Amino acid sequence: MYPDRQTFLVFGLSCSGIAASEFLLKKQANVYLYDETENPRIAEVKKALEEKGAKSVEREELSRVEELCDVLVLSPGIPIDHPLAIRFKRAGRAVVGESELAVRYMKNPMIAVTGTNGKTTTVSMIADILNKGGKKAYACGNIGAPMVNYCEENEGIAVAEISSFQLETLHSHQPHIAVFLNVTEDHLNRHYNMENYLFLKGKLLKNLTAAEYAVLNYDDPAVRAFAEKTRAQKLFFSVKERVRGAYYEKGELFFGKEKILSVSSLPSSGIHNVQNALAAIITAKLMGIKTEDIVSGLTSFKGIKHRIEEIGEVDGVLYIDDSKGTNIDATIKAVETMQRETVLLLGGQNKGYDYKKLFSVLKDSLVVHAIVYGENRYALLEGARLCGYEKITLCEGFAFAVRVAALKAKAGQAVLLSPASASFDEFANYEERGDTFVEIVQSFAVEKGKGEPMEKGTVGVEESENDE
């Protein structure tokens, strides 16, 4: 906890910044607000927080703000090497995130989940299973529900999704169970190289003692290596070997020697979903959940919006929304779940990727054509050229690209939006991009005189960093 009446500067007034400000104001702290973005939404946010007692800082007032404020609360979208953060550190001031505020006041056990892909799915699975088993649990963190909104609950378990952006400013965390799913190349435009990215992911395990648990992906060498670096009790999950923990064997999922359920009982396809389920099984067992409740939670799990989500068919073409596929590995996993020939929509804002790996996989997949669009369309085109991938069309904007994909696709094929890119060149976030895709597909059905498309369904679930 922080001493009474400390002064905080909250930098970045997005979801977590607003939540941090409101939390600190309830604690009777002195709260100053700053955001580099100037638009009507930010103005409204500032006004609402000022009415609760906060004060805004304008750009011209920043010259000595580190002398005025004790702590800088940095929103996840702002890098730790931002000049203002560097100034605070040099002045000996603390630089934290909303998640750090939450863990300092957390009253109840916390389960924390990190990894490049699968975090949101696994967090949601775990929370569902715990609730099925009679334990009050709430999914929070990078999933879209700020942790400070739940940290002072008198009962219940926080199941928190933790991104690398959050880990930059998270220091005091000590979850009862830490789940590390996987690590693949991502966010290199922010973290500069894989070494930095891996270091940040590994921070989740830093403060664990022998009283806590680390749940690690045995099949990912980089994740498995952290077993030697943590003091926590270690359990593993694997789809390749029998391990101490949970594993897949001959179509069945096991915890130790106990068979939990058949893979065919899982509602979502893909080996990545098997891995997510195995991690959830271990976590649930550690929390004392009965096998029948674990099975009930897994078999009834409905998946996550914008994660390989079926939108419906128009003229025999199936449209699938995987807007959450913001990195190469997530897109590859989405492509691997496809069961029909596919026109793939790729593009947006680059995150420092070399796209050769992606196109080398596409050459031997069910993808019959790639539509590339957005800010990084020429980088994607170059990746395709270097791999000799020729089934590609270049477009400028998102909406036009979706229409071109619809023209390219034939009855019996699919159009898959799995961009392998962030959305920020045209959209506020991946959700807005996915919603726009759905609206365009719905317009196709209306244009064809068929009204609204069919019921939505989920054919597979995988996600990448919520911060894109």
N, C-alpha and C positions, 0 to 999 in steps of 0.2 A: 504494500500500500504506500501511498505518497503522504507526506506531512500535510496537515491542513493548510489551506489558503495558499498553496503554491500557485504559480502563474504558468499557464500553458498556452502555447501557440499551436493551433490546429491548422496544418497546412494541407489544403485539399479538401473540398467540401462535396465529395461524392458520398456514397452510402456509408462507408466506414467513418469518414470525417464528421458527418452529421451525427452519427451515433456516438462517437467519442465526445463530441462537444456537448451533447445533451447529457451524457453520463457524468462528465466532469462538472457541469453546471449543477446537477443534482447533488454533487459532493461539495458544493459551495466553493469550488475552485474559481480562480480568476481565469477567464477564457478569452483569448484573442483569436480572431479568425483571419485566414488569408487564403486566397485562391488566385492563381495566375490567369484563370479564365474569366472573361467578362461577358456575361450573357444574362438574359432575363431570369433563367432558372437559378443561377448563382446569386443574383440580387435578391430573389425571393427567399432563398435559404438563409442568406445573411440577415435579412430583415426578421425572419422568424426566430432565429437564434439570438439576435440582439434584443428582441422582446422578452427573452428569457434571462437576459443578463450578460450576454457575450458582447464583445467589442470588436469591430472590424479594423484591420490594419490595411492601409492602402500601400501600393508599391513604393511610393515616395517616402513612406514612413519606415521602411525596412532597414535603414542604414545601421541602426543600433538596437534592433529588436532582440538580439540575443542577450543584451544587458537587461532588458525589461522582463524577459520570460525565463523561467527555470527549466522548462521541458518543451521540446519540439515534438509534436505528435504528427507523424508523417503518414499520409494516406498511401496505400499500396501502389497506386499508379505513379508515384513520384520516387525516383531512384535515390538510393542512399548517398550517392555522390553528387546530388544536387548542390549547387553553391551555398544555399541557405543551410542545408544540413551540415555541410563542412564547416561553416562558420560557427554553428552551435557546438560542434564537437571541439573545435579549437578553443572555444570559450569555456570548455569544461562542462557544458550543459548536456543533459541526457537527450538522446534522439530515440524515440520509441514509436510504435504503431498502436492502432486501436486494439490489436490482439494482445499486446503487452499490457495495456491497461486492464484488459479482461482477466488475464491469468493472475495478475497481482491481487485481484479481488475475488477470484474463483472460489466458491464455497464447496463445490461438489466434485466428484471424480470427473476427469476429462479423458476422452479418447481422442487422439489426434491422428489424422491421416494425411500423408503427403505422397508425392510421386508425380511424374510428368503426366501420365494418363490414368484415368480410372478413379480419381479422387471423389468426385461428386457421386458417382454410382456407388462406390463402396461405402461412403458416409451415409448415403440414403438407405442402403441395404442394412447396415449395422443398426441405424436408428429404428428402422421398421422391425427388425428382429427383436431388439431390446423391448420395444413397446409390445410386441406380440407376447413376449415372455413376462410381461407384467411390470417391467421397470420403466419408469418415466424417462424418456430420452428425447433430445431435440438436436436436430442437425443445424449446425451453425458454422460461422467462419467464411471462407472463400466461396461457399455455396450460395451466398447472397443474404444471409442473416447474420449481422454483426455479433461477435461473441459478447460484447459488453451488454447486449440486450438480455443475456441469460446468466451472466456470471454471478449474480447475487440471488439466484433462485434458491429457495430453501430446500428443494428436493429436485432430484433428476440428474441425469448424466448428460454432459455436453459432448456431442460427437462432432468434432471440429475438422473441417477441411482446411489445410494449411498450405499456402502456395509459397513459392520461392520469394515472391515479392514481400509477403508477410514475414518470412523468416529473416529478411534483412534487418527488421526492427523488433524482432522477438527475442528476448534474452532470458526471462525468468521461468519459462514454461517447464513443467515437469509432469507430463501426462501419466496417468496410470497405465495406459496402453498406447504405444506409438506404433503406427502401421506405416511401413515404407513399401510402396507398391512396385515402383520401377523408376528408372531414370534413362531418358533418351535426350538427344540434342534439342534444346528449346531455349527461348529467350536470350539467345546470344547477343542480340542487339542491346540488351539491358545488362547482362552479366559478363559480357566480353568473351568468355571462353568456357569450355566444359568444366575445367577445374574449379572455377568460381561457382558455377551452377551446382556441381556436385557437393561442394563444401556447404553451400547454403541448405541444400536438401538434408544433408547429414546433421545439420544443427538441430533437427527435431529430436535426435537421440542424445544430444550433448549432456543434458542435466539428469538423465535417468540413473537410478541407483538399482541395487539388487532387489529392491522392493517393487520395481516396476517391470513392465514387459515390453519387449521389442518384437514386432511381428514383421518378418522380412521375407522378400521374394527370393527364394533359393536359386531360381533360374536366371536371375539377373546378377551377373558377376559383380557389378559395381555396388549393388545393394547388399549382396551377400558379404562383401568385404567389410561392411560396417559391423558385422557380428563380432569382429575382433576389436572394435573400437568403443563398444558400449559396455557398461557394467550391468545393464539390465538382463533379466532372464530372457532367453531368446527362443522363439518358436518360428518355424519356417512354413512356407507354402510352396508347392511345386506341382507342375503338370507333367514332369519328366521322371521324378524319383520319389521313392518313399522317404519322407523326412520326419523329423521330430516336429509334429504340428499337423498340418492338413495337406492332402495330396490327391491327385487324380490318378486312377488306375482302371483300365478296361471299362471305361464309360461310367465309373462311379466316383463319388467324392467321399473321402475318408477323413476322419479325425482320429489319429492314432490307428487303432485296429477297428474302430467303430465305423461302419458304413453309415453315412448321413443321408445321401440321396443319389439318384441317377442324374447324369448330365441332361438326359432327355426330359427331365422334370423342370429344368430351368426355363423360364419363359423367353429368355433372350439367347441368341446364338453367338458363337465366337469364342475362341480360346481365351480372349481377354476377359470375357464375362465369367469363365470358369475360374480364372485367377482372382477376380474380384470376390466371387462367392467363397473361395477358399479362405481369403483374408477375413471375410466377414464371419465365417464359421469359427475360426480360431478366436477372434475377438469375443464372439458370443459365448463360446465355451468358457473363456477366462472370466466372463461376467456371470457365470453360473446359469446360463439359459439352457433349458431342456431341449433335447434333440427335436422333439415334435414341434416346438415353437420355432426352432431354426428352420426346419423344413417348411413350415407354414409361411414364415417370413420370406424365404427365398422363392417359393413357388408362386406367391401372390405379388411379387415385386413387379411394378408396372413400368419400370424404366424411367428415364429422365428426358425432359423436353430438349429438342435440338440435338439429341444423341442418336444418330442412325434411326430416325423416327419416320415411319411411313406416313406420308401425307395423304396418299390415295392415288387412284389411277384415272387418267384422262386419255381416251382413245387407245386404251391398252398399254399406255406407258405408265410405269410406277414411279412416283416422285418421292424421294427420300431426303429428309433434312438432317444433315450432320454438321450444321453450322458450328458446333462446338469443336469440330476437328480443326484446331488451329495450329497443329504442328504436323510434321511429315509422318511420324510414327502413328499418330491417331488416324490420319487419312489412310495409311497402308492397312491398318486394322479394319477400317470401314470397308475398304475395297475387298479385303479377304472375306468379309461376311456376305458379299453379294452372291446371289444364286442365279442371276441372269445377266446377259450382256448389258453393259452400262455406259452411259455418257456421263463423264465426270466434270463437275464444275470446280475449277481451281483458281484461287487468286485473292488478293486483298493487299495487306501490308506485310512486307517481308520482316522476318525476325532474325535475320542473319544466316539463313539456310543456304546450303548447296543442294540444289534440287535434283542432282544426278541420281541420288539414291532412290528418290520417288519414282522417276521415270524408268529406271531399270526394273523396278517391281511392276510398273504398269504394263511393260512390254509382254509380260507373261501372265497377265490377269484377264478378267472378263471385261475390262474397260476397252471399249471399241473406239472411243474418241474422247479427247480432252478439250474442254473449252477453258481457255485461260483469260483472265480479265484483271482489272484493278491496277493498283500502283506497281505491283511486282510482276506484271504480265510478261515483260521482256526478260526478267530473270528466270521465270518459268520456261519461257520459250527457249532460252539458252540452255537450260538444264535438259530439255527435251532434245535439242540439237546434239548436244554432247553424247547423248545415249542413243542417237539414231532413231528417236521416237518421232514418227511423222504424222500420226493421226491426231492432229491438233489444229485448233482454230483460235485466232487471236481476236479478242473483243476489248472494248474500253471499259464500259461501265457494267455494273452488276445486273441491272434489270434487262439490258439488251442481251447479255450473256445467257441469262436464263431462257429467254425466248429463242435464241439460237440453239441452245441445247434441246429445247422442245422440238424444233424443226429437224434436228439431226436424229433424234431417237425414233425408233420404229416400234410398232405394236409388239409387245412381248419383251421389250427392253426396259431399262430403268434410267432415270436421271438422278444422279446422286450429287448433292451439294456437300462436299467435304473439302474445304478450301485449302487446307495446309498452310493457312495464313491468318494473321490477325485481321480484324474487321475495320480498324480505325481509319482507313482511307476514305470510306463512304458512310460508316455507321458508328453509332455511339458504343456498340458492343456486339458480341456474337448473337445475343438474343434478338436485337433489332434486325440483324442480317437474316436470321432464321425466320422471324416473323414476316419480313418482307418477301422472302422466298415463298412462304405459305400463301401470302396474299396474291402473289403472281400466279401460282399454281391454281388457286381458287378462281382467279379471273379466267384461266384457260377453260375451266369447266363451265363457267357462266357463258363465255363466248361460244362454246359448243352447244349451248342450250340445254345443259344437263344440271343446272343449279349448282348446289354445293358439292364438293368432292365427298368421298366416302368417309367413314369413321377412321380416325387415326389409329395407328398401331405401331408397336416398336419391334423391329426385327433384330436389333442388337444395340448395345449401349457401350459407349466409351467416351471419355472426355479428356480434355487437356486443361492446362492452366486456365482458371476462370479469369485471370487477369490478361489472358491472351498473350 
